[in-house]
């Protein structure tokens, strides 16, 4: 395994500029990664996702847009996935 991708921070840094779906301890989020630090992830065009519905849908069945740039604590992130609906429509 590539040593850079062996940590959450390293994995996320490789995904800067990509749309992602993050599943956290309390909430799920989707957005585009614009920055990563040892403390967290900065997302633009972000949404908090309350219910995804089918992951193949272009939009979650229940989500709310978040204003501006948003910071998600790295310690709170349990799962990091590419956000496939946005990637597939490119």
C-alpha positions as CSV (number, residue, x, y, z in Angstrom):
1,X,0.0,0.0,0.0
2,X,1.2,3.5,-0.8
3,X,2.5,5.0,2.5
4,X,1.0,8.4,1.7
5,X,-2.5,6.9,1.4
6,X,-2.0,4.8,4.6
7,X,-3.6,7.6,6.7
8,X,-6.9,9.4,6.4
9,X,-5.0,12.7,5.9
10,X,-2.8,11.3,3.1
11,X,-5.7,9.6,1.4
12,X,-7.8,12.8,1.5
13,X,-4.9,14.9,0.2
14,X,-4.8,12.7,-2.9
15,X,-8.5,13.6,-3.4
16,X,-8.3,17.4,-3.2
17,X,-10.6,18.8,-5.9
18,X,-12.7,15.6,-6.0
19,X,-16.3,15.2,-4.8
20,X,-16.6,13.0,-1.8
21,X,-19.1,11.4,0.5
22,X,-18.0,11.3,4.2
23,X,-19.7,9.3,6.8
24,X,-19.0,10.6,10.3
25,X,-19.8,9.7,13.9
26,X,-22.9,11.8,13.9
27,X,-23.6,13.0,10.3
28,X,-22.8,12.3,6.7
29,X,-21.6,15.0,4.4
30,X,-20.9,15.4,0.7
31,X,-19.0,18.1,-1.1
32,X,-15.7,18.9,-2.9
33,X,-12.5,18.7,-0.9
34,X,-10.5,22.0,-1.1
35,X,-8.2,21.5,1.8
36,X,-6.9,18.9,4.3
37,X,-5.0,19.3,7.5
38,X,-4.1,17.0,10.4
39,X,-7.2,18.3,12.1
40,X,-9.8,18.1,9.4
41,X,-11.2,18.5,5.9
42,X,-12.4,21.7,4.2
43,X,-15.4,21.2,1.8
44,X,-17.0,23.6,-0.6
45,X,-20.5,23.1,-2.1
46,X,-21.2,20.9,0.9
47,X,-24.3,19.3,2.1
48,X,-25.2,17.6,5.4
49,X,-26.9,14.3,4.5
50,X,-29.7,13.0,6.7
51,X,-30.9,10.1,4.5
52,X,-29.0,9.0,1.3
53,X,-31.7,6.9,-0.3
54,X,-30.0,4.9,-3.1
55,X,-26.3,5.8,-3.4
56,X,-26.7,5.7,-7.2
57,X,-29.1,8.7,-7.1
58,X,-27.7,12.1,-8.2
59,X,-29.0,13.6,-4.9
60,X,-29.7,12.2,-1.5
61,X,-33.3,11.8,-0.5
62,X,-32.9,14.2,2.5
63,X,-30.0,16.7,2.5
64,X,-29.4,20.3,3.3
65,X,-26.9,22.7,1.6
66,X,-24.3,24.3,3.9
67,X,-23.2,27.9,3.2
68,X,-19.7,28.8,2.2
69,X,-16.7,26.6,3.1
70,X,-17.2,23.9,5.8
71,X,-14.8,22.2,8.1
72,X,-15.3,18.5,9.1
73,X,-13.1,17.2,12.0
74,X,-10.8,14.4,10.7
75,X,-11.3,12.4,14.0
76,X,-15.1,12.3,13.3
77,X,-14.8,10.8,9.9
78,X,-15.3,7.0,9.7
79,X,-15.8,6.4,6.0
80,X,-14.5,8.3,2.9
81,X,-16.0,7.5,-0.5
82,X,-15.8,9.2,-3.9
83,X,-19.2,10.7,-4.5
84,X,-20.1,8.6,-7.6
85,X,-23.1,10.5,-9.0
86,X,-21.0,13.7,-9.4
87,X,-18.0,11.8,-10.8
88,X,-20.2,9.8,-13.3
89,X,-21.9,12.8,-14.7
90,X,-18.5,14.5,-15.7
